[in-house]
Amino acid sequence: MRFTAQDENFRSEVREWLEANLTGEFAGLRGAGGPGREHEAPEGRLAWNQHLAAAGWTGLGWPAEHGGRGVTLEQQVIFYEEYAKANAPARISIVGEELLGPTLIAHGTPEQHQRFLPPIKAVTELWCQGYSEPGAGSDLAAVATRAALDGREWVITGHKIWTSLAHLSDWCFVLARTEAGSRRATGLSYLLVPMDQPGVTISPIKQLTGTAEFNEVFFDEARTDAANVVGAPGDGWRIAKATLAIERGAAMLGQQVGFRRELTDLAELARKTGAARDPLIRDRLARAWIGLHVIRVYALDTLDGTEEYRASVLKVLWSRWHRDLGELAMDVAGVNGVVPGTAESDRWQRLFLFSRADTIYGGSDEIQHDIIATRGLGLPR
Ligand SMILES: Cc1cc2nc3c(=O)[nH]c(=O)nc-3n(C[C@H](O)[C@H](O)[C@H](O)COP(=O)(O)OP(=O)(O)OC[C@H]3O[C@@H](n4cnc5c(N)ncnc54)[C@H](O)[C@@H]3O)c2cc1C
């Protein structure tokens, strides 16, 4: 990836804007939120996210005719990296802005564009993803939530699980079976469902970290307008896969800046506690540093998204790297790592505990291995 003079101007613009705006009421939000820490300052982060939107920093990659800025992939990378370098608060609008928005742009009707894209971009409506069910995770085609048309409305009944940020969301995109008796990937539809209604119950699930970022969501004859189906009824599998392809795509570069911060802070902790004198700890820290460089090079090389299995390689690389970093953090922290209480120990414990999830969400390691084996290596299923 080569950055032009114009890109470098864009970088300065992003950097200066963040510097000037992460001040006043927003100054205290630096570093807040993100995986494992979504409970931190949700209201402040929403206000920040709306402030970003008002200044035109949301929907960066969306085409201009849909209200976006239509910036190049290079400039999107620059934005994510600078955003992470500034330690700006984790955006609360990611599911809507990065998953549903692009899906609607590609597959939605003009009416859906008009109704849903502006509030996603302005961050006045938040979204969650209703795919997984107790009996349908890796095997997503086993979805059992059902929906049927009743006059001008879909009526939805079923049980979704692990729905991240459902408790903060206004809407959910739901994969539901709309053809009675259909099996597997056929007969599914991709429905847009409002969360604030009597037929929707949200029940938080407490994680290892002690916080609850995801939820069970029960639909009990919940309703949505007949027009709120993306793609044709029965074509939901294709649309759901399109969203997943986006999910496994870019936007990973900023995350790696965050990883680098964790690693350099951990090296600092190792110096402070004396753990850095242990040759095995030094060795693991050095290997982590190398691993991070490999991930960055691979991520840049994968950005064009030409070979789908490469996104799986990247997922395995970063999720294992991060999980290993959590284990290393515990070894560096030593006895303090297992004692709760201080902000410092809490940080590393949370990393250790939450990074267990990295090899599960967005497609588990085993599923990624299957994709690499079949599509990358051409092995039989
Ligand atoms: C932090 C977090 C946030 C999430 N957020 C959301 C969300 O917002 N919306 C949403 O819809 N879902 C969400 N999920 C759910 C996530 O997509 C699923 O957890 C994931 O797809 C795995 O499904 P499962 O949990 O049902 O596990 P299962 O599919 O039951 O898998 C259990 C184990 O069996 C292995 N396995 C399964 N099938 C195979 C196979 N064919 N070959 C080899 N091994 C296999 C898996 O790798 C895993 O180790 C989230 C999960 C986490 C952890």
The ligand as a MOL file (V3000), in Angstrom:
LIG
                    3D

  0  0  0     0  0            999 V3000
M  V30 BEGIN CTAB
M  V30 COUNTS 53 58 0 0 0
M  V30 BEGIN ATOM
M  V30 1 C -17.8550 -11.8440 22.0720 0
M  V30 2 C -18.8420 -12.4280 21.1160 0
M  V30 3 C -19.7280 -11.5940 20.4390 0
M  V30 4 C -20.6640 -12.1350 19.5490 0
M  V30 5 N -21.5630 -11.2740 18.9510 0
M  V30 6 C -22.5190 -11.7840 18.1300 0
M  V30 7 C -23.5290 -10.9300 17.5590 0
M  V30 8 O -23.5310 -9.7110 17.7790 0
M  V30 9 N -24.4870 -11.4820 16.7850 0
M  V30 10 C -24.5120 -12.8190 16.5070 0
M  V30 11 O -25.3970 -13.2490 15.7620 0
M  V30 12 N -23.5830 -13.6680 17.0540 0
M  V30 13 C -22.6010 -13.1770 17.8520 0
M  V30 14 N -21.6600 -14.0200 18.4330 0
M  V30 15 C -21.7930 -15.4690 18.2010 0
M  V30 16 C -20.7030 -16.0860 17.3460 0
M  V30 17 O -20.9080 -15.7750 15.9970 0
M  V30 18 C -20.7320 -17.6030 17.6280 0
M  V30 19 O -20.3190 -17.7800 18.9570 0
M  V30 20 C -19.8360 -18.3850 16.7050 0
M  V30 21 O -20.3170 -18.3510 15.3900 0
M  V30 22 C -19.7030 -19.8570 17.1610 0
M  V30 23 O -20.9550 -20.4230 17.3140 0
M  V30 24 P -21.3760 -21.1460 18.6820 0
M  V30 25 O -21.0210 -20.2470 19.8210 0
M  V30 26 O -22.7630 -21.6000 18.5480 0
M  V30 27 O -20.4010 -22.4050 18.7960 0
M  V30 28 P -20.5730 -23.7860 18.0360 0
M  V30 29 O -20.8450 -23.5420 16.6000 0
M  V30 30 O -21.5180 -24.6440 18.7870 0
M  V30 31 O -19.1130 -24.3690 18.1680 0
M  V30 32 C -18.6260 -25.0120 19.3510 0
M  V30 33 C -17.2470 -25.5640 19.0470 0
M  V30 34 O -17.3370 -26.5520 17.9900 0
M  V30 35 C -16.4800 -26.2020 16.9140 0
M  V30 36 N -17.1120 -26.5470 15.6450 0
M  V30 37 C -18.3800 -26.2370 15.2480 0
M  V30 38 N -18.6060 -26.6930 14.0000 0
M  V30 39 C -17.4640 -27.2850 13.5860 0
M  V30 40 C -17.0570 -27.9340 12.3830 0
M  V30 41 N -17.9120 -28.0530 11.3350 0
M  V30 42 N -15.8050 -28.4260 12.3040 0
M  V30 43 C -14.9360 -28.3120 13.3490 0
M  V30 44 N -15.2660 -27.7030 14.5190 0
M  V30 45 C -16.5030 -27.1940 14.6380 0
M  V30 46 C -16.2930 -24.7060 17.0270 0
M  V30 47 O -15.0870 -24.2770 16.4200 0
M  V30 48 C -16.2730 -24.4950 18.5210 0
M  V30 49 O -14.9940 -24.7760 19.0390 0
M  V30 50 C -20.7040 -13.5260 19.3160 0
M  V30 51 C -19.8030 -14.3600 19.9880 0
M  V30 52 C -18.8890 -13.8330 20.8760 0
M  V30 53 C -17.9520 -14.7670 21.5750 0
M  V30 END ATOM
M  V30 BEGIN BOND
M  V30 1 1 1 2
M  V30 2 1 2 3
M  V30 3 2 2 52
M  V30 4 2 3 4
M  V30 5 1 4 5
M  V30 6 1 4 50
M  V30 7 2 5 6
M  V30 8 1 6 7
M  V30 9 1 6 13
M  V30 10 2 7 8
M  V30 11 1 7 9
M  V30 12 1 9 10
M  V30 13 2 10 11
M  V30 14 1 10 12
M  V30 15 2 12 13
M  V30 16 1 13 14
M  V30 17 1 14 15
M  V30 18 1 14 50
M  V30 19 1 15 16
M  V30 20 1 16 17
M  V30 21 1 16 18
M  V30 22 1 18 19
M  V30 23 1 18 20
M  V30 24 1 20 21
M  V30 25 1 20 22
M  V30 26 1 22 23
M  V30 27 1 23 24
M  V30 28 2 24 25
M  V30 29 1 24 26
M  V30 30 1 24 27
M  V30 31 1 27 28
M  V30 32 2 28 29
M  V30 33 1 28 30
M  V30 34 1 28 31
M  V30 35 1 31 32
M  V30 36 1 32 33
M  V30 37 1 33 34
M  V30 38 1 33 48
M  V30 39 1 34 35
M  V30 40 1 35 36
M  V30 41 1 35 46
M  V30 42 1 36 37
M  V30 43 1 36 45
M  V30 44 2 37 38
M  V30 45 1 38 39
M  V30 46 1 39 40
M  V30 47 2 39 45
M  V30 48 1 40 41
M  V30 49 2 40 42
M  V30 50 1 42 43
M  V30 51 2 43 44
M  V30 52 1 44 45
M  V30 53 1 46 47
M  V30 54 1 46 48
M  V30 55 1 48 49
M  V30 56 2 50 51
M  V30 57 1 51 52
M  V30 58 1 52 53
M  V30 END BOND
M  V30 END CTAB
M  END
